[in-house]
Amino acid sequence: MIRELEQYRVVAPKGTIDFLQRLSDLVQGKRFLHINTVRYGGGMAEILRRLVPVMKAMGVEARWEVIAGTQEFSDVTRRIADGLQGRPETITDDMYQIYLDVSARNAKALDLAADLVFVHDPQPAALVDYRKGGKWVWRCHLDAGQPHRPVWTQFRRHVLKYDAAVFSLPEFAQRLPIPKFLIYPSIDPLTEKNRELTRAEIGEVLDRFGIAKRRPMLLQVARFDRFKDQLGAIRAYRMAKKHHDCQLVFAGGGVLHDPEGEAVLAEVQEAAGNDPDIHILQLPPEADREINALQRAASIVIQKASKEGFGVAVSEAMWKGKPVIGGTAGGVSAQIVDEATGFIVHSVEGAAFRIRYLLTNPSVMTRMGAMAKEHVRRNFLITRHLSDYLTMLKLLCPD
Protein backbone atom coordinates (compact mmCIF):
# COMPACT_ATOMS: atom_id res chain seq x y z
CA MET A 1 0.00 0.00 0.00
CA ILE A 2 1.20 3.53 -0.78
CA ARG A 3 1.25 5.42 2.52
CA GLU A 4 0.62 8.80 0.90
CA LEU A 5 -2.58 7.42 -0.64
CA GLU A 6 -3.70 5.42 2.38
CA GLN A 7 -4.13 8.55 4.49
CA TYR A 8 -6.93 9.65 2.15
CA ARG A 9 -8.94 6.46 2.60
CA VAL A 10 -10.91 7.94 5.53
CA VAL A 11 -12.03 11.00 3.53
CA ALA A 12 -12.35 9.83 -0.10
CA PRO A 13 -15.40 7.97 -1.46
CA LYS A 14 -15.32 4.20 -1.00
CA GLY A 15 -13.20 2.39 -3.57
CA THR A 16 -11.29 5.49 -4.68
CA ILE A 17 -7.91 4.54 -3.21
CA ASP A 18 -8.02 0.99 -4.57
CA PHE A 19 -8.77 2.37 -8.03
CA LEU A 20 -5.87 4.83 -7.83
CA GLN A 21 -3.46 2.07 -6.83
CA ARG A 22 -4.46 0.00 -9.86
CA LEU A 23 -4.15 3.07 -12.09
CA SER A 24 -0.67 3.81 -10.77
CA ASP A 25 0.49 0.37 -11.95
CA LEU A 26 -0.16 1.49 -15.55
CA VAL A 27 2.06 4.59 -15.41
CA GLN A 28 5.10 3.40 -13.45
CA GLY A 29 8.26 5.29 -14.41
CA LYS A 30 6.53 7.88 -16.60
CA ARG A 31 7.92 11.43 -16.39
CA PHE A 32 5.31 14.08 -15.61
CA LEU A 33 6.45 17.72 -15.48
CA HIS A 34 4.36 20.66 -14.21
CA ILE A 35 5.40 24.24 -14.99
CA ASN A 36 3.83 27.36 -13.52
CA THR A 37 4.86 30.76 -12.22
CA VAL A 38 4.69 30.52 -8.39
CA ARG A 39 5.19 27.95 -5.64
CA TYR A 40 3.06 29.84 -3.11
CA GLY A 41 -0.11 31.85 -3.57
CA GLY A 42 -3.25 30.71 -5.35
CA GLY A 43 -5.11 27.44 -5.59
CA MET A 44 -2.98 26.07 -8.43
CA ALA A 45 0.23 26.21 -6.40
CA GLU A 46 -1.53 24.75 -3.37
CA ILE A 47 -2.70 21.68 -5.20
CA LEU A 48 0.63 21.13 -6.99
CA ARG A 49 2.40 21.10 -3.63
CA ARG A 50 0.37 17.99 -2.80
CA LEU A 51 -0.21 16.39 -6.20
CA VAL A 52 3.46 16.18 -7.17
CA PRO A 53 4.68 14.36 -4.01
CA VAL A 54 1.79 11.91 -4.10
CA MET A 55 2.40 11.17 -7.79
CA LYS A 56 6.07 10.52 -7.01
CA ALA A 57 5.07 8.14 -4.25
CA MET A 58 2.88 6.30 -6.75
CA GLY A 59 5.85 5.60 -9.03
CA VAL A 60 5.56 8.52 -11.45
CA GLU A 61 8.69 10.63 -11.97
CA ALA A 62 6.82 13.85 -11.23
CA ARG A 63 8.58 17.23 -11.17
CA TRP A 64 7.49 20.84 -10.73
CA GLU A 65 9.38 23.75 -12.27
CA VAL A 66 8.68 27.45 -11.69
CA ILE A 67 9.61 30.16 -14.18
CA ALA A 68 11.43 33.33 -13.15
CA GLY A 69 10.59 36.78 -14.50
CA THR A 70 10.98 40.50 -14.08
CA GLN A 71 8.37 42.99 -12.90
CA GLU A 72 7.89 43.99 -16.55
CA PHE A 73 7.21 40.34 -17.38
CA SER A 74 4.66 40.15 -14.56
CA ASP A 75 2.94 43.28 -15.83
CA VAL A 76 2.69 41.90 -19.37
CA THR A 77 1.43 38.48 -18.27
CA ARG A 78 -1.16 40.13 -16.03
CA ARG A 79 -2.41 41.99 -19.08
CA ILE A 80 -2.50 38.75 -21.06
CA ALA A 81 -4.41 36.96 -18.28
CA ASP A 82 -6.89 39.84 -17.95
CA GLY A 83 -7.34 39.94 -21.72
CA LEU A 84 -8.03 36.20 -21.84
CA GLN A 85 -10.72 36.80 -19.22
CA GLY A 86 -12.37 39.46 -21.35
CA ARG A 87 -10.93 42.73 -20.11
CA PRO A 88 -9.91 45.07 -22.96
CA GLU A 89 -6.12 45.25 -22.91
CA THR A 90 -3.55 46.69 -25.28
CA ILE A 91 -0.32 44.73 -25.54
CA THR A 92 2.22 46.37 -27.81
CA ASP A 93 4.84 44.48 -29.81
CA ASP A 94 7.53 45.70 -27.42
CA MET A 95 5.57 44.48 -24.43
CA TYR A 96 4.99 41.09 -26.03
CA GLN A 97 8.69 40.82 -26.83
CA ILE A 98 9.40 41.08 -23.09
CA TYR A 99 7.15 38.04 -22.62
CA LEU A 100 8.97 36.12 -25.35
CA ASP A 101 12.46 37.08 -24.14
CA VAL A 102 11.78 35.97 -20.57
CA SER A 103 10.31 32.71 -21.88
CA ALA A 104 13.47 32.09 -23.90
CA ARG A 105 15.68 32.65 -20.85
CA ASN A 106 13.57 30.25 -18.79
CA ALA A 107 13.71 27.61 -21.52
CA LYS A 108 17.51 27.62 -21.25
CA ALA A 109 17.45 27.40 -17.45
CA LEU A 110 14.81 24.68 -17.00
CA ASP A 111 14.89 20.95 -17.70
CA LEU A 112 11.92 20.52 -20.05
CA ALA A 113 12.41 16.82 -20.78
CA ALA A 114 9.41 14.65 -19.78
CA ASP A 115 6.87 12.23 -21.19
CA LEU A 116 4.06 14.67 -20.35
CA VAL A 117 4.51 18.39 -19.72
CA PHE A 118 1.66 20.34 -18.13
CA VAL A 119 2.07 24.10 -18.58
CA HIS A 120 -0.26 26.02 -16.29
CA ASP A 121 -1.88 29.28 -17.47
CA PRO A 122 -0.51 31.96 -19.81
CA GLN A 123 2.68 32.98 -18.00
CA PRO A 124 4.85 29.99 -19.09
CA ALA A 125 2.84 29.12 -22.22
CA ALA A 126 5.50 30.29 -24.71
CA LEU A 127 7.88 27.61 -23.41
CA VAL A 128 6.23 25.27 -25.89
CA ASP A 129 8.45 26.85 -28.57
CA TYR A 130 11.38 25.09 -26.88
CA ARG A 131 9.85 21.67 -26.27
CA LYS A 132 12.20 18.71 -26.14
CA GLY A 133 10.02 15.77 -27.01
CA GLY A 134 7.14 14.31 -25.07
CA LYS A 135 3.53 15.47 -25.11
CA TRP A 136 2.73 19.04 -24.08
CA VAL A 137 -0.59 20.12 -22.56
CA TRP A 138 -1.70 23.68 -21.84
CA ARG A 139 -3.68 23.76 -18.60
CA CYS A 140 -5.88 26.87 -18.54
CA HIS A 141 -7.27 27.72 -15.10
CA LEU A 142 -8.83 30.98 -16.34
CA ASP A 143 -12.26 31.67 -17.75
CA ALA A 144 -11.17 32.24 -21.35
CA GLY A 145 -14.62 31.69 -22.83
CA GLN A 146 -15.10 35.30 -23.91
CA PRO A 147 -11.62 36.80 -24.25
CA HIS A 148 -10.66 40.20 -25.58
CA ARG A 149 -10.15 39.11 -29.17
CA PRO A 150 -6.89 40.98 -29.97
CA VAL A 151 -5.23 39.40 -26.93
CA TRP A 152 -6.54 35.93 -27.73
CA THR A 153 -5.43 36.22 -31.37
CA GLN A 154 -1.94 37.19 -30.24
CA PHE A 155 -1.74 34.42 -27.63
CA ARG A 156 -3.45 31.64 -29.60
CA ARG A 157 -0.34 30.91 -31.67
CA HIS A 158 1.28 29.39 -28.60
CA VAL A 159 -1.73 27.23 -27.70
CA LEU A 160 -1.84 25.73 -31.20
CA LYS A 161 1.62 24.22 -30.66
CA TYR A 162 0.37 22.05 -27.79
CA ASP A 163 -0.84 18.47 -28.15
CA ALA A 164 -3.93 19.15 -26.03
CA ALA A 165 -5.55 21.75 -23.77
CA VAL A 166 -7.29 21.29 -20.42
CA PHE A 167 -10.00 23.62 -19.12
CA SER A 168 -11.90 23.69 -15.83
CA LEU A 169 -15.34 24.09 -17.46
CA PRO A 170 -16.67 23.72 -21.01
CA GLU A 171 -17.64 27.39 -21.17
CA PHE A 172 -14.06 28.41 -20.32
CA ALA A 173 -12.74 26.95 -23.56
CA GLN A 174 -12.12 28.31 -27.04
CA ARG A 175 -12.57 26.48 -30.32
CA LEU A 176 -9.24 24.80 -31.05
CA PRO A 177 -7.98 22.23 -33.57
CA ILE A 178 -6.28 20.25 -30.78
CA PRO A 179 -7.96 17.86 -28.32
CA LYS A 180 -9.59 19.51 -25.30
CA PHE A 181 -10.20 17.96 -21.88
CA LEU A 182 -12.26 18.95 -18.87
CA ILE A 183 -10.68 18.60 -15.40
CA TYR A 184 -12.05 20.27 -12.29
CA PRO A 185 -9.54 21.68 -9.80
CA SER A 186 -9.64 20.17 -6.32
CA ILE A 187 -8.82 20.64 -2.65
CA ASP A 188 -6.72 18.53 -0.34
CA PRO A 189 -8.69 17.77 2.85
CA LEU A 190 -5.54 16.90 4.82
CA THR A 191 -3.58 20.12 4.40
CA GLU A 192 -3.30 22.88 6.97
CA LYS A 193 -5.97 24.85 5.13
CA ASN A 194 -8.55 22.07 5.22
CA ARG A 195 -7.76 19.76 8.17
CA GLU A 196 -10.01 19.61 11.20
CA LEU A 197 -9.36 22.32 13.81
CA THR A 198 -10.14 22.37 17.49
CA ARG A 199 -12.43 25.00 18.96
CA ALA A 200 -9.42 26.51 20.72
CA GLU A 201 -7.50 26.85 17.44
CA ILE A 202 -10.45 28.58 15.81
CA GLY A 203 -10.95 30.86 18.80
CA GLU A 204 -7.29 31.91 18.83
CA VAL A 205 -7.53 33.14 15.25
CA LEU A 206 -10.76 35.04 15.89
CA ASP A 207 -9.30 36.68 18.99
CA ARG A 208 -6.18 37.71 17.11
CA PHE A 209 -8.24 39.50 14.46
CA GLY A 210 -10.76 40.96 16.89
CA ILE A 211 -13.73 39.04 15.44
CA ALA A 212 -16.69 38.30 17.72
CA LYS A 213 -17.22 34.59 18.34
CA ARG A 214 -20.93 34.55 19.12
CA ARG A 215 -22.33 36.69 16.32
CA PRO A 216 -23.07 35.48 12.77
CA MET A 217 -20.12 35.98 10.44
CA LEU A 218 -20.28 36.48 6.68
CA LEU A 219 -16.97 35.62 5.03
CA GLN A 220 -15.43 36.24 1.63
CA VAL A 221 -12.04 34.69 0.87
CA ALA A 222 -10.53 36.31 -2.21
CA ARG A 223 -7.66 38.52 -3.24
CA PHE A 224 -8.41 42.21 -3.57
CA ASP A 225 -9.30 42.31 -7.24
CA ARG A 226 -12.00 44.23 -9.09
CA PHE A 227 -13.44 40.98 -10.44
CA LYS A 228 -14.07 39.67 -6.88
CA ASP A 229 -16.70 42.36 -6.13
CA GLN A 230 -15.93 43.04 -2.48
CA LEU A 231 -17.93 46.26 -2.83
CA GLY A 232 -21.00 44.22 -3.76
CA ALA A 233 -20.48 42.04 -0.69
CA ILE A 234 -20.47 45.15 1.50
CA ARG A 235 -23.74 46.31 -0.01
CA ALA A 236 -25.36 42.91 0.55
CA TYR A 237 -24.09 42.82 4.15
CA ARG A 238 -25.57 46.25 4.87
CA MET A 239 -28.96 45.18 3.54
CA ALA A 240 -28.89 42.06 5.74
CA LYS A 241 -27.56 44.01 8.72
CA LYS A 242 -30.86 45.88 8.97
CA HIS A 243 -32.45 42.59 10.06
CA HIS A 244 -29.61 40.60 11.67
CA ASP A 245 -26.73 41.62 13.93
CA CYS A 246 -24.03 40.11 11.71
CA GLN A 247 -20.43 40.92 10.82
CA LEU A 248 -18.51 40.77 7.54
CA VAL A 249 -14.94 39.51 7.11
CA PHE A 250 -12.77 39.87 4.01
CA ALA A 251 -9.76 37.55 3.99
CA GLY A 252 -7.65 38.60 1.05
CA GLY A 253 -4.27 39.46 -0.33
CA GLY A 254 -2.80 40.07 -3.72
CA VAL A 255 -1.88 43.74 -3.27
CA LEU A 256 1.91 43.39 -3.00
CA HIS A 257 3.55 44.87 -6.12
CA ASP A 258 0.09 45.21 -7.68
CA PRO A 259 -1.09 48.81 -8.09
CA GLU A 260 -4.58 47.68 -9.10
CA GLY A 261 -4.88 45.47 -6.04
CA GLU A 262 -3.83 48.38 -3.86
CA ALA A 263 -6.48 50.54 -5.52
CA VAL A 264 -9.20 47.93 -4.93
CA LEU A 265 -8.15 47.54 -1.29
CA ALA A 266 -8.38 51.32 -0.83
CA GLU A 267 -11.88 51.33 -2.35
CA VAL A 268 -12.99 48.52 -0.02
CA GLN A 269 -11.58 50.34 3.01
CA GLU A 270 -13.35 53.53 1.98
CA ALA A 271 -16.66 51.68 1.48
CA ALA A 272 -16.31 50.01 4.88
CA GLY A 273 -15.79 53.38 6.51
CA ASN A 274 -15.78 53.21 10.28
CA ASP A 275 -18.03 50.17 10.55
CA PRO A 276 -16.45 48.08 13.36
CA ASP A 277 -18.22 44.96 12.09
CA ILE A 278 -16.41 44.94 8.74
CA HIS A 279 -13.00 43.28 9.14
CA ILE A 280 -10.58 43.67 6.23
CA LEU A 281 -7.69 41.22 6.59
CA GLN A 282 -4.61 41.31 4.40
CA LEU A 283 -3.21 37.81 4.72
CA PRO A 284 0.05 36.40 3.34
CA PRO A 285 -0.03 33.42 0.96
CA GLU A 286 0.99 31.03 3.75
CA ALA A 287 -1.93 31.94 6.06
CA ASP A 288 -3.55 28.52 5.59
CA ARG A 289 -4.53 27.91 9.21
CA GLU A 290 -6.05 31.37 9.45
CA ILE A 291 -8.18 30.78 6.34
CA ASN A 292 -9.22 27.39 7.68
CA ALA A 293 -10.28 28.86 11.03
CA LEU A 294 -12.20 31.72 9.43
CA GLN A 295 -14.09 29.36 7.13
CA ARG A 296 -14.97 27.06 10.02
CA ALA A 297 -16.11 30.02 12.14
CA ALA A 298 -18.23 31.55 9.38
CA SER A 299 -22.00 31.21 9.30
CA ILE A 300 -22.21 31.86 5.54
CA VAL A 301 -19.52 32.17 2.88
CA ILE A 302 -20.01 34.61 0.01
CA GLN A 303 -18.24 34.13 -3.35
CA LYS A 304 -20.11 36.45 -5.70
CA ALA A 305 -17.38 37.46 -8.14
CA SER A 306 -18.19 39.14 -11.45
CA LYS A 307 -15.43 37.11 -13.12
CA GLU A 308 -13.94 33.92 -11.75
CA GLY A 309 -11.84 30.96 -12.76
CA PHE A 310 -12.95 27.87 -10.87
CA GLY A 311 -12.79 29.38 -7.40
CA VAL A 312 -11.67 26.54 -5.12
CA ALA A 313 -12.49 28.71 -2.09
CA VAL A 314 -16.06 27.54 -2.70
CA SER A 315 -15.13 23.87 -2.26
CA GLU A 316 -12.93 24.74 0.73
CA ALA A 317 -15.87 26.37 2.50
CA MET A 318 -18.28 23.58 1.55
CA TRP A 319 -15.83 20.99 2.88
CA LYS A 320 -16.12 22.74 6.25
CA GLY A 321 -19.90 22.31 6.14
CA LYS A 322 -20.77 25.88 5.17
CA PRO A 323 -23.51 27.00 2.78
CA VAL A 324 -22.09 29.22 0.05
CA ILE A 325 -23.89 32.10 -1.64
CA GLY A 326 -22.24 32.47 -5.01
CA GLY A 327 -22.74 34.17 -8.34
CA THR A 328 -22.95 32.72 -11.81
CA ALA A 329 -19.38 33.62 -12.79
CA GLY A 330 -16.90 30.92 -13.68
CA GLY A 331 -16.81 27.69 -11.74
CA VAL A 332 -18.66 28.98 -8.68
CA SER A 333 -22.05 27.85 -9.97
CA ALA A 334 -20.56 24.50 -11.06
CA GLN A 335 -19.65 23.72 -7.46
CA ILE A 336 -22.88 24.85 -5.80
CA VAL A 337 -26.04 22.78 -6.09
CA ASP A 338 -28.56 25.60 -5.98
CA GLU A 339 -30.95 25.42 -3.00
CA ALA A 340 -29.23 22.22 -1.79
CA THR A 341 -25.63 23.10 -0.84
CA GLY A 342 -26.06 26.87 -1.07
CA PHE A 343 -27.58 29.48 -3.35
CA ILE A 344 -26.69 30.90 -6.75
CA VAL A 345 -27.64 34.57 -6.98
CA HIS A 346 -27.65 37.15 -9.77
CA SER A 347 -27.53 40.42 -7.87
CA VAL A 348 -26.52 42.14 -4.66
CA GLU A 349 -30.18 42.19 -3.64
CA GLY A 350 -30.42 38.44 -4.26
CA ALA A 351 -27.37 37.82 -2.09
CA ALA A 352 -28.84 39.94 0.72
CA PHE A 353 -32.14 38.07 0.52
CA ARG A 354 -30.42 34.67 0.81
CA ILE A 355 -28.25 35.90 3.71
CA ARG A 356 -31.38 36.96 5.57
CA TYR A 357 -33.12 33.66 4.79
CA LEU A 358 -30.24 31.53 6.09
CA LEU A 359 -29.67 33.59 9.23
CA THR A 360 -33.38 33.31 9.99
CA ASN A 361 -33.30 29.52 9.48
CA PRO A 362 -30.22 28.03 11.18
CA SER A 363 -31.49 24.48 10.66
CA VAL A 364 -31.39 25.08 6.90
CA MET A 365 -27.79 26.27 7.20
CA THR A 366 -26.88 23.06 9.04
CA ARG A 367 -28.62 20.83 6.49
CA MET A 368 -27.10 22.65 3.52
CA GLY A 369 -23.65 22.49 5.10
CA ALA A 370 -23.85 18.72 5.52
CA MET A 371 -24.89 18.25 1.89
CA ALA A 372 -22.16 20.65 0.78
CA LYS A 373 -19.44 18.58 2.44
CA GLU A 374 -20.66 15.36 0.85
CA HIS A 375 -20.85 17.05 -2.56
CA VAL A 376 -17.18 18.06 -2.27
CA ARG A 377 -16.21 14.56 -1.11
CA ARG A 378 -17.64 13.06 -4.27
CA ASN A 379 -16.47 15.64 -6.79
CA PHE A 380 -13.70 18.01 -5.71
CA LEU A 381 -11.08 16.17 -3.65
CA ILE A 382 -7.44 15.66 -4.65
CA THR A 383 -8.04 11.92 -5.12
CA ARG A 384 -10.30 12.61 -8.09
CA HIS A 385 -7.73 15.07 -9.45
CA LEU A 386 -5.03 12.39 -9.27
CA SER A 387 -7.24 10.00 -11.18
CA ASP A 388 -7.78 12.57 -13.94
CA TYR A 389 -4.08 13.40 -14.32
CA LEU A 390 -2.90 9.79 -14.28
CA THR A 391 -5.55 8.89 -16.83
CA MET A 392 -4.27 11.65 -19.13
CA LEU A 393 -0.71 10.42 -18.66
CA LYS A 394 -1.73 6.92 -19.70
CA LEU A 395 -3.87 8.20 -22.58
CA LEU A 396 -1.31 10.57 -24.11
CA CYS A 397 1.80 8.50 -23.34
CA PRO A 398 0.68 4.89 -23.69
CA ASP A 399 4.11 3.32 -24.35
C-alpha positions in Angstrom: 0.0 0.0 0.0 1.2 3.5 -0.8 1.3 5.4 2.5 0.6 8.8 0.9 -2.6 7.4 -0.6 -3.7 5.4 2.4 -4.1 8.6 4.5 -6.9 9.7 2.1 -8.9 6.5 2.6 -10.9 7.9 5.5 -12.0 11.0 3.5 -12.3 9.8 -0.1 -15.4 8.0 -1.5 -15.3 4.2 -1.0 -13.2 2.4 -3.6 -11.3 5.5 -4.7 -7.9 4.5 -3.2 -8.0 1.0 -4.6 -8.8 2.4 -8.0 -5.9 4.8 -7.8 -3.5 2.1 -6.8 -4.5 0.0 -9.9 -4.2 3.1 -12.1 -0.7 3.8 -10.8 0.5 0.4 -11.9 -0.2 1.5 -15.5 2.1 4.6 -15.4 5.1 3.4 -13.5 8.3 5.3 -14.4 6.5 7.9 -16.6 7.9 11.4 -16.4 5.3 14.1 -15.6 6.5 17.7 -15.5 4.4 20.7 -14.2 5.4 24.2 -15.0 3.8 27.4 -13.5 4.9 30.8 -12.2 4.7 30.5 -8.4 5.2 27.9 -5.6 3.1 29.8 -3.1 -0.1 31.9 -3.6 -3.2 30.7 -5.3 -5.1 27.4 -5.6 -3.0 26.1 -8.4 0.2 26.2 -6.4 -1.5 24.8 -3.4 -2.7 21.7 -5.2 0.6 21.1 -7.0 2.4 21.1 -3.6 0.4 18.0 -2.8 -0.2 16.4 -6.2 3.5 16.2 -7.2 4.7 14.4 -4.0 1.8 11.9 -4.1 2.4 11.2 -7.8 6.1 10.5 -7.0 5.1 8.1 -4.2 2.9 6.3 -6.8 5.8 5.6 -9.0 5.6 8.5 -11.4 8.7 10.6 -12.0 6.8 13.9 -11.2 8.6 17.2 -11.2 7.5 20.8 -10.7 9.4 23.8 -12.3 8.7 27.5 -11.7 9.6 30.2 -14.2 11.4 33.3 -13.2 10.6 36.8 -14.5 11.0 40.5 -14.1 8.4 43.0 -12.9 7.9 44.0 -16.6 7.2 40.3 -17.4 4.7 40.2 -14.6 2.9 43.3 -15.8 2.7 41.9 -19.4 1.4 38.5 -18.3 -1.2 40.1 -16.0 -2.4 42.0 -19.1 -2.5 38.7 -21.1 -4.4 37.0 -18.3 -6.9 39.8 -18.0 -7.3 39.9 -21.7 -8.0 36.2 -21.8 -10.7 36.8 -19.2 -12.4 39.5 -21.4 -10.9 42.7 -20.1 -9.9 45.1 -23.0 -6.1 45.2 -22.9 -3.6 46.7 -25.3 -0.3 44.7 -25.5 2.2 46.4 -27.8 4.8 44.5 -29.8 7.5 45.7 -27.4 5.6 44.5 -24.4 5.0 41.1 -26.0 8.7 40.8 -26.8 9.4 41.1 -23.1 7.2 38.0 -22.6 9.0 36.1 -25.3 12.5 37.1 -24.1 11.8 36.0 -20.6 10.3 32.7 -21.9 13.5 32.1 -23.9 15.7 32.6 -20.8 13.6 30.2 -18.8 13.7 27.6 -21.5 17.5 27.6 -21.2 17.4 27.4 -17.5 14.8 24.7 -17.0 14.9 21.0 -17.7 11.9 20.5 -20.0 12.4 16.8 -20.8 9.4 14.7 -19.8 6.9 12.2 -21.2 4.1 14.7 -20.4 4.5 18.4 -19.7 1.7 20.3 -18.1 2.1 24.1 -18.6 -0.3 26.0 -16.3 -1.9 29.3 -17.5 -0.5 32.0 -19.8 2.7 33.0 -18.0 4.9 30.0 -19.1 2.8 29.1 -22.2 5.5 30.3 -24.7 7.9 27.6 -23.4 6.2 25.3 -25.9 8.4 26.8 -28.6 11.4 25.1 -26.9 9.9 21.7 -26.3 12.2 18.7 -26.1 10.0 15.8 -27.0 7.1 14.3 -25.1 3.5 15.5 -25.1 2.7 19.0 -24.1 -0.6 20.1 -22.6 -1.7 23.7 -21.8 -3.7 23.8 -18.6 -5.9 26.9 -18.5 -7.3 27.7 -15.1 -8.8 31.0 -16.3 -12.3 31.7 -17.8 -11.2 32.2 -21.3 -14.6 31.7 -22.8 -15.1 35.3 -23.9 -11.6 36.8 -24.3 -10.7 40.2 -25.6 -10.1 39.1 -29.2 -6.9 41.0 -30.0 -5.2 39.4 -26.9 -6.5 35.9 -27.7 -5.4 36.2 -31.4 -1.9 37.2 -30.2 -1.7 34.4 -27.6 -3.5 31.6 -29.6 -0.3 30.9 -31.7 1.3 29.4 -28.6 -1.7 27.2 -27.7 -1.8 25.7 -31.2 1.6 24.2 -30.7 0.4 22.0 -27.8 -0.8 18.5 -28.1 -3.9 19.2 -26.0 -5.5 21.7 -23.8 -7.3 21.3 -20.4 -10.0 23.6 -19.1 -11.9 23.7 -15.8 -15.3 24.1 -17.5 -16.7 23.7 -21.0 -17.6 27.4 -21.2 -14.1 28.4 -20.3 -12.7 27.0 -23.6 -12.1 28.3 -27.0 -12.6 26.5 -30.3 -9.2 24.8 -31.1 -8.0 22.2 -33.6 -6.3 20.3 -30.8 -8.0 17.9 -28.3 -9.6 19.5 -25.3 -10.2 18.0 -21.9 -12.3 19.0 -18.9 -10.7 18.6 -15.4 -12.1 20.3 -12.3 -9.5 21.7 -9.8 -9.6 20.2 -6.3 -8.8 20.6 -2.7 -6.7 18.5 -0.3 -8.7 17.8 2.9 -5.5 16.9 4.8 -3.6 20.1 4.4 -3.3 22.9 7.0 -6.0 24.9 5.1 -8.6 22.1 5.2 -7.8 19.8 8.2 -10.0 19.6 11.2 -9.4 22.3 13.8 -10.1 22.4 17.5 -12.4 25.0 19.0 -9.4 26.5 20.7 -7.5 26.8 17.4 -10.4 28.6 15.8 -10.9 30.9 18.8 -7.3 31.9 18.8 -7.5 33.1 15.2 -10.8 35.0 15.9 -9.3 36.7 19.0 -6.2 37.7 17.1 -8.2 39.5 14.5 -10.8 41.0 16.9 -13.7 39.0 15.4 -16.7 38.3 17.7 -17.2 34.6 18.3 -20.9 34.5 19.1 -22.3 36.7 16.3 -23.1 35.5 12.8 -20.1 36.0 10.4 -20.3 36.5 6.7 -17.0 35.6 5.0 -15.4 36.2 1.6 -12.0 34.7 0.9 -10.5 36.3 -2.2 -7.7 38.5 -3.2 -8.4 42.2 -3.6 -9.3 42.3 -7.2 -12.0 44.2 -9.1 -13.4 41.0 -10.4 -14.1 39.7 -6.9 -16.7 42.4 -6.1 -15.9 43.0 -2.5 -17.9 46.3 -2.8 -21.0 44.2 -3.8 -20.5 42.0 -0.7 -20.5 45.2 1.5 -23.7 46.3 0.0 -25.4 42.9 0.6 -24.1 42.8 4.1 -25.6 46.3 4.9 -29.0 45.2 3.5 -28.9 42.1 5.7 -27.6 44.0 8.7 -30.9 45.9 9.0 -32.5 42.6 10.1 -29.6 40.6 11.7 -26.7 41.6 13.9 -24.0 40.1 11.7 -20.4 40.9 10.8 -18.5 40.8 7.5 -14.9 39.5 7.1 -12.8 39.9 4.0 -9.8 37.5 4.0 -7.7 38.6 1.0 -4.3 39.5 -0.3 -2.8 40.1 -3.7 -1.9 43.7 -3.3 1.9 43.4 -3.0 3.5 44.9 -6.1 0.1 45.2 -7.7 -1.1 48.8 -8.1 -4.6 47.7 -9.1 -4.9 45.5 -6.0 -3.8 48.4 -3.9 -6.5 50.5 -5.5 -9.2 47.9 -4.9 -8.2 47.5 -1.3 -8.4 51.3 -0.8 -11.9 51.3 -2.3 -13.0 48.5 0.0 -11.6 50.3 3.0 -13.4 53.5 2.0 -16.7 51.7 1.5 -16.3 50.0 4.9 -15.8 53.4 6.5 -15.8 53.2 10.3 -18.0 50.2 10.5 -16.4 48.1 13.4 -18.2 45.0 12.1 -16.4 44.9 8.7 -13.0 43.3 9.1 -10.6 43.7 6.2 -7.7 41.2 6.6 -4.6 41.3 4.4 -3.2 37.8 4.7 0.0 36.4 3.3 0.0 33.4 1.0 1.0 31.0 3.7 -1.9 31.9 6.1 -3.5 28.5 5.6 -4.5 27.9 9.2 -6.1 31.4 9.5 -8.2 30.8 6.3 -9.2 27.4 7.7 -10.3 28.9 11.0 -12.2 31.7 9.4 -14.1 29.4 7.1 -15.0 27.1 10.0 -16.1 30.0 12.1 -18.2 31.6 9.4 -22.0 31.2 9.3 -22.2 31.9 5.5 -19.5 32.2 2.9 -20.0 34.6 0.0 -18.2 34.1 -3.4 -20.1 36.4 -5.7 -17.4 37.5 -8.1 -18.2 39.1 -11.4 -15.4 37.1 -13.1 -13.9 33.9 -11.7 -11.8 31.0 -12.8 -12.9 27.9 -10.9 -12.8 29.4 -7.4 -11.7 26.5 -5.1 -12.5 28.7 -2.1 -16.1 27.5 -2.7 -15.1 23.9 -2.3 -12.9 24.7 0.7 -15.9 26.4 2.5 -18.3 23.6 1.6 -15.8 21.0 2.9 -16.1 22.7 6.2 -19.9 22.3 6.1 -20.8 25.9 5.2 -23.5 27.0 2.8 -22.1 29.2 0.0 -23.9 32.1 -1.6 -22.2 32.5 -5.0 -22.7 34.2 -8.3 -22.9 32.7 -11.8 -19.4 33.6 -12.8 -16.9 30.9 -13.7 -16.8 27.7 -11.7 -18.7 29.0 -8.7 -22.1 27.9 -10.0 -20.6 24.5 -11.1 -19.6 23.7 -7.5 -22.9 24.9 -5.8 -26.0 22.8 -6.1 -28.6 25.6 -6.0 -30.9 25.4 -3.0 -29.2 22.2 -1.8 -25.6 23.1 -0.8 -26.1 26.9 -1.1 -27.6 29.5 -3.4 -26.7 30.9 -6.7 -27.6 34.6 -7.0 -27.6 37.2 -9.8 -27.5 40.4 -7.9 -26.5 42.1 -4.7 -30.2 42.2 -3.6 -30.4 38.4 -4.3 -27.4 37.8 -2.1 -28.8 39.9 0.7 -32.1 38.1 0.5 -30.4 34.7 0.8 -28.2 35.9 3.7 -31.4 37.0 5.6 -33.1 33.7 4.8 -30.2 31.5 6.1 -29.7 33.6 9.2 -33.4 33.3 10.0 -33.3 29.5 9.5 -30.2 28.0 11.2 -31.5 24.5 10.7 -31.4 25.1 6.9 -27.8 26.3 7.2 -26.9 23.1 9.0 -28.6 20.8 6.5 -27.1 22.6 3.5 -23.7 22.5 5.1 -23.8 18.7 5.5 -24.9 18.2 1.9 -22.2 20.7 0.8 -19.4 18.6 2.4 -20.7 15.4 0.9 -20.8 17.1 -2.6 -17.2 18.1 -2.3 -16.2 14.6 -1.1 -17.6 13.1 -4.3 -16.5 15.6 -6.8 -13.7 18.0 -5.7 -11.1 16.2 -3.7 -7.4 15.7 -4.6 -8.0 11.9 -5.1 -10.3 12.6 -8.1 -7.7 15.1 -9.5 -5.0 12.4 -9.3 -7.2 10.0 -11.2 -7.8 12.6 -13.9 -4.1 13.4 -14.3 -2.9 9.8 -14.3 -5.5 8.9 -16.8 -4.3 11.7 -19.1 -0.7 10.4 -18.7 -1.7 6.9 -19.7 -3.9 8.2 -22.6 -1.3 10.6 -24.1 1.8 8.5 -23.3 0.7 4.9 -23.7 4.1 3.3 -24.4 
